[in-house]
């Protein structure tokens, strides 16, 4: 679902507008001055709305039409929701005039509109042709109104933004994405005066509203495992928030759900690590037998990584022991399996699951985006992990080469 | 030759997807991740025949990030989703291993060479990413080209 404001060639949409307002000169009265919004699903136009600003921070929906075949799918409600969010900062009350009959009245009431006043015989006096709906002549126009709550709960907004930022950062997002998401959420919910400072391990945010109320928060975000699915979901949520399709409470609930998305099952990760090692080994030049060994080594390696992660062992230990484990198993299979194999192919393939790809790529993205501080921290993280792996592999190699003499490398 | 191509395509495809699984990439992106990894690797292989490994990594990562960015706009998701698994085939694991091996064998000259090669390849990847990332976002959207056509 995508909203777009239409500023040019509004007349092109006349056919649609005539569905709900059957007289062209009546439409002309508001078409030029009004704002027109369209809701697209994919490339298809689903709902069209025209809204005009009145005096005293009030506005009126002049036309709201959902195209044929798209009724009953919630597009009308989505549009009303969008308009309410969009005009919240400019207006206090939103009005809509409609005939006193049928589905449209019910939809508006369901969206929080309530009765305001009636213009008796409006349709009879202003339209040349009588309007009939289901055989009944429409006479009176009822006005419905809905107050647009401009109360901004600074604390709630900042908490939501900070929470979204925290989840992004710990799941492996880049600094600028965290920053952008926090800003977007704050702007959308009308906290305009906001400053953020995001580091690889923490978020600093301070926001103010109208010069009287101010709020600062600092959040420490410890290192955690990468979960790109969570990044994608939060990104999607932030898009929907800026499109005005979702209110503060719904957004908070949605964020709660995203944070508790279950990670992939252990056996899936272990298998993936094995397949990754095996497949990479094969195209990096290992023989078929070596790749099969790499598959098993990769699986066993990840059992260790998961075990160490559950017991919160330090990165140094995980990677050095990982390196030792890989090398030992490669040497073992070299000795035990009576097929001509070289150990280097197996080792090179099986260290890949330990390689800090996310830290490496993110550090480059951060540095190229100007976030030198976080970029440097992540780059050092990535480099050190390489050093740990090399240390582990080297340690085990030196022990084995002393034991059994020359290895067939 | 054909066997070599098939083996490389299948393995880099599978391997990239395996790493996508490890980073919890949502399931709907698996195919794209696999294709990006494969293309990056093939470009690397072709380029490596005529230029140094570092330059080949540059071209490989350039292709990976460019395709990632195009898909990002299409699928409306963070670019990291495709980039991180796609880069994996290019990572210089072999050089790091040989560096460790040569160090153990007290062959410091070769160790230095391998270590330096790893750094050069890593720098090639970095340059590739930076180049592709610095292209403005709008270029990758369909609207940009459509509007350009209308103006022209």
Interface residues (C-beta under 8 A of the other chain):
Chain A: X172 X173 X174 X177 X226 X227 X228 X229 X230 X231 X232 X235 X236 X239 X263 X264 X268 X269 X272 X273 X274 X275 X276 X278 X279 X280 X282 X283 X284 X344 X347 X348 X349 X351 X352 X353 X355 X357 X358 X360 X361 X362 X364 X365 X368 X369 X386 X389 X390 X391 X393 X394 X397 X398 X401 X409
Chain B: X7 X8 X10 X11 X12 X14 X15 X17 X18 X19 X21 X22 X23 X24 X25 X26 X29 X41 X76 X77 X78 X80 X81 X83 X84 X85 X87 X88 X89 X91 X93 X94 X96 X97 X98 X99 X100 X101 X103 X104 X105 X118 X122 X125 X126 X129 X130 X133 X134
